[in-house]
Amino acid sequence: MLERLKVWLAALRVKFFLAGIPPVILGFLVAYYETGVFDVWLFMLTLIGIIAAMAGCYTFNEYYDYRSGVDVVIKPEHVTPFNAGSRVLPSGLLRPRDILLAGSIAWVVMVLIGLYLAMLRGALILVLMILGTIAALGYTTPPMKWAYRGLGELLIGISYGPIITLGSYAVQTGGLGLQPLIASIMPGFLITNVIWINEFPDYEADKACGKKNMVVRLGRERASRIYVALFALAYISVVASVAAGAMPLYCMLSLITIPLAVRASLIALKKHSSPRELVPAMKDTVVIFVASTILLSTGYVLARLI
């Protein structure tokens, strides 16, 4: 029973739930900064809905990448803890239809929570949920297959940056605002970098199976330079916003992660074609996204309290 549970936890990519949690926190804390209100019940419902959406998205990706052959042809030496899916389908640990069913159940949960929140806070929640669903469901699912058309990275950035942050803000306030949009820029760039660096080890398999993401289109050397640029844009967005008075000064706390970004950038520039040697950079990129977004959120809380 325990082994079965471990297989399902791997298939659901539970460790990657970290991608959706920080922007939910950010959206609610920006709302708290502006209104002084933080509704724990609405926060928990939103968090559960986002986690259900991610569980569905990750399992659908597992299924369709397996069907396309990407997860089958990848070489064992190119597999890291951050790429190549969970390996439960190529290893025969679960049946494809079980994965598809699990994803469908997760998305039913997401839709039910989204409809409930829309009833409480207005149709805007429904609109944002639909936009997120189009981006997520079409990531590897035919006929859209955004990840195969060079659009996956952009949609990941928009979904885990502006859409989740604005959606969480809207759940708390019932509307949209410029402040949460500005706040969402940094996590948008950083989560794009998470998926960007994770595509490097999959380069050969993706190329062989026609998954023409941006790393395949650019080549690993040029893509490594874009990786560095995305870090730079994330930090510049905060500095520029604070300098323009569009963001509280305390949000500069998010710049604490710059040394990690420099280290990850140097690794990517030198080791872009060596999957196993990229692992430290891949790990750092996740840490940078989570830590920077939480520090940004903390800045808003401090600006409210001090």
N, C-alpha and C positions, 0 to 999 in steps of 0.2 A: 504493500500500500504506500509506504514512504517513497519507494523508488518511482512509483507511478506519479505521485505528487511532484517529485523533482522533475520528471519529464514534462509535466504540464506547466510547471513554473518556468521551465526553459522555453517551452513553446510560446508562452504568453509574453516572453521577454520582459519579465517583471522588473529586472534591473533598469530597463530603459523607460520605466514609468517616470523616472526622474526628469525626463524631457518635458512632461506636461505639468508637473506639480509647481515648479518655480513661477511660471507665468500666471498661474491661478493666484498664487500668493501675491504676486506683484499687482495684479488687477485689483484685488480686494484692498490691498494696503494703499494704493493710490486713491481709491475711493475713501478709505479711512482718513487719509491726509486731507482730502477736500471737505469731507462731511463730518468727521469725528465718529462715524458709525461703522461698526464691524459686526455683521450678523453671522454668528457661528453656524447656525443651521443652514443658511444659504451657502456659506463657504463649504461645508461638508458635502452638501448635495452636488455642488458644482465640481468639487474634487472627485467624487465618485463617478459623475458623468464623464469627466475627462479621462479618468482611468479606464472606464468601460470603452470609451472611444478608442483609446490607444490599444487596448487588448484586442479589439476587433481589427484595427488597422494592422497590427503586427501579425496576427494570425492569417489575415488575408494575404499579406505580403509573403508569408511563409508558403502559403498554398500556391500562389501564382508564380513566385520565383522558382519553386520546385517544378511546376508544370512547364515553365519556359526552359528549364535545364540549367539555369544559372547556378543553383545550389548543388547541382549534381556534378558539373564539370570542373568546379573550382578545385585546385590542387590542395592536398592536405597541408603542405608547407605554407600555403597562403591563408589558412584559417587562423583567425585570432579571436579573442573573447569579444571583439567589437564588430566583426563582420561575418558574412557568409550565413546569416540566419542562425537558428538554434540547432540545426542539423538533425532535428527529430524525424523529419520526413526522409531525407537521404539515408538515414540510419535504420529506417523501418520501425522506429519506436512508437510512432502513431500513424494512423491511416489518414490520407489526405481529406477524406470526407469528415473525419472527426475534427480536424483543424478548421475546416470550413464551417461546420456546425457551431463550434465554440465561438468563432468570430461573429457569426450571425446572432447568437444569443447575447454576446457582449453589446452588439450594436442595438439590439432591441432595448436593452437596459438603458443605453445612452439616449435613445429616442424618447423613451418614457420619461426619463428625468428631464430632458430638454423640453418636452411638452408641458410638464408640470411647472418648470421654471418660467416658461413663456406665459402660462396662465397667471402666474403670480406677478411677473415683472413686465409683461408686454411682448408684442410680436417681434420686437427687435432681437430678442434672444433666439427666436425661431429662425430668423434670417441668418444670423451668425452661425447657428448650428448647421444650417443647410450649406452655407459656404464652406465650412470646415469639413462637412461630410463629402462634398464634391471633390475637395482636394485630397482627402484621406482615402476615400473609397476608390478613387481613380488612380492612386499612386502606382499600383502594379496591375490593377484590374482592367481587363479589356472592356470596351474598346479604347478607353482613355490612355491608360498606361503612361502616365505622366513621367515616371522615372525612366522610361525607355525613350523618351522624346526630348530629354534635356531640360525638362520643366520641374523635375522632382525636387531639386535643391531649392528653387525659388518658392515652391508651394510649401515646403517644410518650414522655411523661414517665415513666410506669411502666416502659416497656421499656428506655429508654436510661439510666434512673436505677437503681431497685432491681433489676430482673431481670438486667441485664448485670453490675452490680456484685456482686450476691449470687451469680450464676452463676460469675463469675470467682473469687470468694473460695472457693466450694464446690469448684471444680476443684483449687485449691491445697490446701485443708484437708480436703475430703471431707464438710463439713457447713456449716451456716449459723451466723450469729451476730448479736448486736445491733449490734456496732460497724460492720460493713459496711452494715447497714440505715440506721443513722444517717448514715454517710458518704454514702450514695446520695441523700439528700434534696436537697442543694444541686445536684448535676448534674441531678437530676430536674426541678427547677424551671427551671433554666437552659436545658435542651434543649427544654422546653415553650415557653419564650420564643423559641427559634430558629424553631420551626415557626409560632408565633403571629404574629410580625412578618412572616414570609414569606407569610402569608395575606392581608396588607393589599393588595398590588398585584393579587391575584387576586380581590378582593372582587366586582367587577361580573360577571366571568365565572362565578365559583362560584355567585353568586346566580341568574344566568340559567339555569344548568344544574341547579339543585336541589341543589348541594353545600352543605348547610346546616351548615358548620363553625361554631365558636363566634364567629369574627369576623363572619360573615354574620348570625348570630343576634343578636349584641349591637349591631352597627353599629360602624364604625371608631372613632368618638369614644369610646364607652364601652370598646371593646376596647383602646384605647391606654392607658386608666387601669389595666386589668387587667395589661397588659404591665409597667407600672411596679410594680404590686403583686407580680408574680411575681419581679422582681428583689429587691424588699425581703424577701420570704419566703425567698429563697435565702440571703441574707446573714444574716438573723435566725436561720435554722436553725443556722448555724455558731456565731454568738455565743452563742446559747442553749445549744447542746451543750457548748461549751467552759466556759461559766459553770457548767453543771450537773456538770462533771467527766466528761461522757460522750464527750469528744473531746479529743485532745491540744492543748495550748496552741499548738503550732507550726502547727496547721491554720488559725489566724488569718491566715496568709500569703495565703489565698484571698481575703481582703478587699481585697487590693491593686487588684483590678479595679473597685472601686466607682466611681472617677472616670469610667471608660469607661461604666459602667451609667448614671450620671447624664447623661452626654452623649447616649447613645442614647435615654434616656427623654425628654429635652427635645425631641429631634428627632421622636420618635413622637407626642408630645402636640401638637406644632405642625404637623407635616406628614403626619398620618395618612392624608390623602386624596390625597397627591401621590406616586405610586409611585416616580418617579425620585429624588425628594428624600429618600426613605426609605432609599436604598441605604447611606449611611454607617451608619445605625442597624442595618441588617440585617447588615452586615459586622462591626460592633462586637459584636453579639449572639453571633455565631459565635466571635469571639476571646474574649469573656468566658467562654463555656461551656468552651472548650478550656483557656484559661489558668487559670481558677479551679479546674477539676478537676485539672489537673496540679499546681497549687500546693497543693491539698488533699492530693494524693498525696505530694507532697514533705514536707508537714508530718508525715505518718505515718512517713516514712523518717527524718526528723530526730529524731522522738520515740523511735525505736528505737535510733538510733546515739548520741544524746547523753545 
